[in-house]
């Protein structure tokens, strides 16, 4: 008799990868063997994207060449540019990104190839363009226009400039860059798996990324950081503890806590907590940091759950001036480095992903003409 299926494929190994690994019991995350605690605040997002897509941390000359490639890849194609305004008018952020990335695929000069070199070029363009798509979408829906990206600035600096309309301070850029590094990849999560399933059919990279974005759109995968911020905004600063206890007693889920893999604190949350505290102090408004800390203490005491990557990311993005409904799109900016690396890896050693299923429906049904049913 066949084994019973595992709901949600929990603990089922779906693929082999050299990109990232998790030790859930110890609360550790690795990118190509590098501990996230060693990379965060040290490696830039561009270095991390190079590591994931091209297999190694770049030398200074390799990083310069990769940076030049990213700068060239920021140019948006004609079809994409012509449709951003209408898409921004009719679609919410994640729906819009799904549409815009599909249009970017139509504009891409390598759209008809999945050869290794073409995949590397497309991967760099997608990493370069995703921040622009979010920024131009936001500008279009607010009736403005995003500043042109500065080729001398990093992805983090350009995005903050384009979304907020002001030149960010050096420390703001460093903090946001570290956020991008922390979110770059996370093993076989739902959106990454969706991308690999699509890529395994030998479909193209943009199609696989659209599949990933469509998966990230779902509230059980993406959107938790946005919901954390909405929860914080809905609570009175002096009534956090009681409100959280009441929600838990009523069986409500508090977003931003617990994780399918980690049995202790998510290592990314460690860094995000620190950054939230720093930004709270530097902005002179520690309201949301204090509320977050109080919420964290109550949930740990009551449910034994630790914060995950989404919890403190909410207040960090808020302090950086990023609109709340762009929190999940910001996640896609970072994760684009991991998604594209997974597509490259899948294409390099491919086998169609085709799991079995357990049939639980009726058997031995007999057909009857329609007048006899």
URNOR-V388260 format. One record per residue. RES is the residue in three letters. PHI is phi in whole degrees, -180 to 180 (* if undefined). PSI is psi in degrees with one decimal (none if undefined). OMEGA is omega in whole degrees, -180 to 180 (999 if undefined). Layout:
RES;PHI;PSI;OMEGA + RES;PHI;PSI;OMEGA
This chain:
UNK;*;135.0;-178 + UNK;-67;149.3;177 + UNK;-63;145.7;176 + UNK;-67;141.9;180 + UNK;-68;150.9;177 + UNK;-91;122.5;-179 + UNK;-60;133.5;179 + UNK;68;12.3;-179 + UNK;57;28.0;-180 + UNK;-58;129.4;177 + UNK;67;8.2;175 + UNK;-87;126.7;178 + UNK;-80;114.5;-174 + UNK;-99;-17.5;-178 + UNK;-166;161.2;171 + UNK;-99;140.3;-179 + UNK;-147;146.8;174 + UNK;-105;10.3;-171 + UNK;-87;-49.8;-179 + UNK;-150;159.8;-178 + UNK;-148;150.9;-179 + UNK;-127;134.9;167 + UNK;-107;94.8;-173 + UNK;-65;-35.2;-179 + UNK;-69;-39.1;-179 + UNK;-89;-10.3;-179 + UNK;69;51.7;-179 + UNK;-127;147.2;179 + UNK;-132;136.6;-178 + UNK;-129;138.5;168 + UNK;-108;115.3;-179 + UNK;46;41.4;176 + UNK;90;-7.5;179 + UNK;-93;126.1;177 + UNK;-64;136.3;-179 + UNK;-60;-28.2;178 + UNK;-69;-24.7;176 + UNK;-81;-31.6;-177 + UNK;-83;-40.6;-175 + UNK;-62;124.9;179 + UNK;83;-1.8;180 + UNK;-120;-59.0;177 + UNK;-80;137.3;175 + UNK;-75;167.3;177 + UNK;-64;-38.1;178 + UNK;-62;-41.1;177 + UNK;-63;-39.9;-179 + UNK;-67;-41.3;177 + UNK;-63;-40.7;177 + UNK;-62;-43.8;178 + UNK;-57;-47.4;-177 + UNK;-72;-45.9;-175 + UNK;-78;-34.1;-170 + UNK;-120;5.2;166 + UNK;91;-5.5;-178 + UNK;-155;154.1;170 + UNK;-67;133.3;-173 + UNK;-77;152.2;167 + UNK;-73;174.0;180 + UNK;-61;-42.2;-180 + UNK;-70;-37.5;177 + UNK;-66;-37.7;178 + UNK;-67;-39.8;178 + UNK;-63;-43.4;179 + UNK;-65;-40.1;178 + UNK;-66;-40.3;177 + UNK;-62;-40.0;177 + UNK;-64;-39.6;179 + UNK;-65;-40.9;177 + UNK;-64;-42.3;-180 + UNK;-61;-42.4;178 + UNK;-67;-33.1;-177 + UNK;-76;-6.8;-178 + UNK;-75;-15.9;-178 + UNK;-66;125.9;-180 + UNK;-87;141.0;-178 + UNK;-73;169.5;-175 + UNK;-66;-44.4;-179 + UNK;-64;-42.9;178 + UNK;-62;-50.8;-177 + UNK;-61;-35.9;-177 + UNK;-72;-17.7;-173 + UNK;-113;-5.3;-176 + UNK;-60;-44.6;-176 + UNK;-61;-45.5;-179 + UNK;-68;-39.0;178 + UNK;-64;-42.3;179 + UNK;-63;-31.5;-180 + UNK;-73;-31.1;-169 + UNK;-109;-14.8;-174 + UNK;-127;147.3;175 + UNK;-74;167.1;-169 + UNK;-51;-52.3;-176 + UNK;-73;-33.1;174 + UNK;-62;-42.8;-179 + UNK;-63;-43.5;-179 + UNK;-64;-36.6;176 + UNK;-59;-43.9;179 + UNK;-69;-43.1;-175 + UNK;-68;-38.7;177 + UNK;-67;-35.6;176 + UNK;-63;-42.6;177 + UNK;-66;-36.8;177 + UNK;-61;-34.1;177 + UNK;-64;-38.3;178 + UNK;-66;-31.7;-180 + UNK;-83;-17.0;-170 + UNK;-72;131.4;-179 + UNK;-65;-18.5;179 + UNK;-104;20.7;-171 + UNK;-61;-24.9;-176 + UNK;-95;9.5;-176 + UNK;-129;141.1;170 + UNK;-118;21.8;176 + UNK;-63;152.3;-176 + UNK;-52;-45.6;-179 + UNK;-68;-39.1;177 + UNK;-64;-40.3;178 + UNK;-62;-40.4;178 + UNK;-63;-41.8;179 + UNK;-66;-42.8;179 + UNK;-65;-38.5;180 + UNK;-61;-43.1;178 + UNK;-65;-42.0;180 + UNK;-63;-41.5;-179 + UNK;-64;-41.5;177 + UNK;-64;-39.4;-179 + UNK;-71;-37.5;-173 + UNK;-85;-27.8;-173 + UNK;-58;-43.1;177 + UNK;-62;-35.4;179 + UNK;-67;-38.4;179 + UNK;-62;-43.1;179 + UNK;-65;-45.3;-177 + UNK;-67;-44.3;-180 + UNK;-69;-35.8;175 + UNK;-61;-47.8;-179 + UNK;-63;-42.0;180 + UNK;-64;-42.5;-178 + UNK;-64;-40.4;-177 + UNK;-74;-18.7;178 + UNK;-101;7.5;176 + UNK;78;15.8;-179 + UNK;-116;-161.8;176 + UNK;-140;140.3;-179 + UNK;-77;140.4;175 + UNK;-58;149.1;177 + UNK;-65;141.0;178 + UNK;-66;144.6;179 + UNK;-95;116.3;-177 + UNK;-62;-16.4;180 + UNK;-85;-9.6;-177 + UNK;-99;156.7;178 + UNK;-74;169.6;175 + UNK;-58;-44.2;-179 + UNK;-62;-47.0;-178 + UNK;-65;-43.5;-180 + UNK;-63;-41.2;-178 + UNK;-65;-46.7;180 + UNK;-62;-39.7;177 + UNK;-61;-46.6;-175 + UNK;-72;-33.2;-177 + UNK;-85;-39.5;-177 + UNK;-92;-20.1;-179 + UNK;79;7.9;179 + UNK;-131;154.6;178 + UNK;-73;118.7;-178 + UNK;-72;152.9;175 + UNK;-72;156.8;-178 + UNK;-55;-40.8;-178 + UNK;-71;-34.4;175 + UNK;-61;-42.6;179 + UNK;-63;-44.6;180 + UNK;-61;-41.9;-179 + UNK;-67;-45.7;-180 + UNK;-66;-37.7;177 + UNK;-60;-41.4;178 + UNK;-65;-36.8;176 + UNK;-60;-42.6;180 + UNK;-63;-40.3;178 + UNK;-62;-43.6;-176 + UNK;-65;-28.3;-177 + UNK;-99;5.9;-168 + UNK;-64;-38.6;179 + UNK;-156;155.8;-179 + UNK;-159;60.4;178 + UNK;49;-141.2;-169 + UNK;-94;58.5;175 + UNK;-71;174.9;-171 + UNK;-61;-45.7;-177 + UNK;-70;-37.5;177 + UNK;-65;-42.1;178 + UNK;-62;-41.9;178 + UNK;-60;-41.9;179 + UNK;-63;-42.4;-178 + UNK;-70;-36.7;177 + UNK;-61;-44.7;179 + UNK;-64;-47.5;-179 + UNK;-62;-31.8;-177 + UNK;-67;-17.2;175 + UNK;-82;0.9;-173 + UNK;69;26.8;168 + UNK;-72;168.1;-174 + UNK;-82;167.6;-176 + UNK;-62;-43.0;-178 + UNK;-64;-37.4;176 + UNK;-63;-42.0;179 + UNK;-64;-39.0;180 + UNK;-70;-36.6;175 + UNK;-61;-40.6;176 + UNK;-61;-41.1;179 + UNK;-65;-44.0;-179 + UNK;-66;-40.8;176 + UNK;-61;-34.7;178 + UNK;-74;-41.4;178 + UNK;-63;-28.5;-180 + UNK;-60;-30.5;-177 + UNK;-65;137.5;-175 + UNK;-65;-17.5;177 + UNK;-82;-5.9;178 + UNK;-120;-67.0;177 + UNK;-94;171.2;174 + UNK;94;-9.0;-178 + UNK;-65;-38.1;-180 + UNK;-64;-38.1;176 + UNK;-64;-42.2;180 + UNK;-67;-34.2;175 + UNK;-60;-46.0;-179 + UNK;-65;-40.0;178 + UNK;-64;-36.8;177 + UNK;-65;-45.6;179 + UNK;-60;-42.3;-179 + UNK;-69;-23.2;-178 + UNK;-85;-11.9;-175 + UNK;-101;147.3;173 + UNK;-78;135.6;-177 + UNK;-53;-32.5;-178 + UNK;-89;-3.2;-176 + UNK;-121;23.7;-175 + UNK;-64;-51.3;-174 + UNK;-59;-48.7;-178 + UNK;-67;-39.7;-180 + UNK;-63;-41.1;179 + UNK;-67;-42.2;178 + UNK;-61;-40.7;180 + UNK;-64;-42.5;179 + UNK;-63;-44.3;-180 + UNK;-65;-40.3;179 + UNK;-64;-30.5;180 + UNK;-85;2.5;179 + UNK;82;12.9;179 + UNK;-80;147.4;178 + UNK;-88;134.4;175 + UNK;-96;114.9;-175 + UNK;-68;146.2;177 + UNK;97;7.5;-179 + UNK;-128;144.8;180 + UNK;80;156.7;-179 + UNK;-154;144.5;-179 + UNK;-62;-29.0;-173 + UNK;-106;-46.9;-174 + UNK;-77;132.8;176 + UNK;-100;-2.6;176 + UNK;-136;-159.5;-177 + UNK;-68;134.8;172 + UNK;-59;123.2;-176 + UNK;-61;-25.8;178 + UNK;-71;-32.2;179 + UNK;-65;-30.7;179 + UNK;-58;-44.8;-179 + UNK;-74;-40.0;-178 + UNK;-68;-34.7;175 + UNK;-60;-46.5;179 + UNK;-61;-43.4;-179 + UNK;-68;-36.8;177 + UNK;-62;-43.0;179 + UNK;-63;-42.2;-179 + UNK;-65;-44.6;-180 + UNK;-68;-35.3;176 + UNK;-60;-42.7;180 + UNK;-69;-43.4;-175 + UNK;-71;-28.8;178 + UNK;-86;-13.1;-179 + UNK;77;14.2;180 + UNK;-136;98.3;-177 + UNK;-97;15.0;-175 + UNK;-55;-54.8;-174 + UNK;-73;-28.2;175 + UNK;-68;-45.6;179 + UNK;-61;-43.2;179 + UNK;-63;-40.3;179 + UNK;-64;-43.0;180 + UNK;-63;-41.0;180 + UNK;-66;-42.3;178 + UNK;-62;-43.2;179 + UNK;-57;-46.4;-178 + UNK;-64;-41.0;-178 + UNK;-68;-43.6;-178 + UNK;-67;-39.6;178 + UNK;-65;-43.6;-180 + UNK;-67;-40.5;-173 + UNK;-85;-42.8;-174 + UNK;-114;-10.6;-178 + UNK;71;23.0;-178 + UNK;-103;140.1;178 + UNK;-96;155.8;176 + UNK;-68;146.3;175 + UNK;-103;-170.8;-173 + UNK;-62;-28.0;-175 + UNK;-76;-24.9;-168 + UNK;-66;-60.3;-179 + UNK;-80;-16.4;174 + UNK;-60;-33.8;-178 + UNK;-59;-51.6;-178 + UNK;-70;-32.5;177 + UNK;-62;-49.7;-180 + UNK;-63;-38.5;178 + UNK;-61;-46.8;-180 + UNK;-64;-27.8;179 + UNK;-81;-5.3;177 + UNK;88;17.0;180 + UNK;-85;128.5;178 + UNK;-58;143.2;-173 + UNK;-59;-39.5;-177 + UNK;-77;2.1;174 + UNK;-102;3.3;-178 + UNK;-60;-46.0;179 + UNK;-69;-42.1;172 + UNK;-56;-36.0;176 + UNK;-63;-39.0;175 + UNK;-55;-41.1;-178 + UNK;-68;-29.7;177 + UNK;-60;-46.7;-179 + UNK;-72;-50.3;-174 + UNK;-68;-14.9;177 + UNK;-56;-33.7;179 + UNK;-64;-41.9;179 + UNK;-74;-44.7;180 + UNK;-56;-49.4;-178 + UNK;-65;-37.2;178 + UNK;-63;-37.5;178 + UNK;-68;-36.9;177 + UNK;-64;-44.2;177 + UNK;-58;-46.3;-178 + UNK;-65;-40.9;-180 + UNK;-64;-45.6;-180 + UNK;-65;-30.1;-176 + UNK;-72;-26.2;-179 + UNK;-146;71.9;-165 + UNK;-93;143.0;163 + UNK;-145;136.3;-180 + UNK;-55;129.3;179 + UNK;-86;110.4;-175 + UNK;-143;82.3;-179 + UNK;-71;163.5;175 + UNK;-85;174.3;177 + UNK;-143;160.9;177 + UNK;-103;119.8;180 + UNK;-80;129.1;-178 + UNK;-125;14.2;-178 + UNK;-89;-170.2;-180 + UNK;-68;156.8;176 + UNK;-129;162.2;175 + UNK;55;35.5;176 + UNK;-72;142.0;180 + UNK;-112;131.4;180 + UNK;-72;139.5;174 + UNK;-127;145.7;175 + UNK;-58;155.5;-172 + UNK;-61;-32.3;-179 + UNK;-76;-10.6;-180 + UNK;-103;1.8;-177 + UNK;-85;none;999
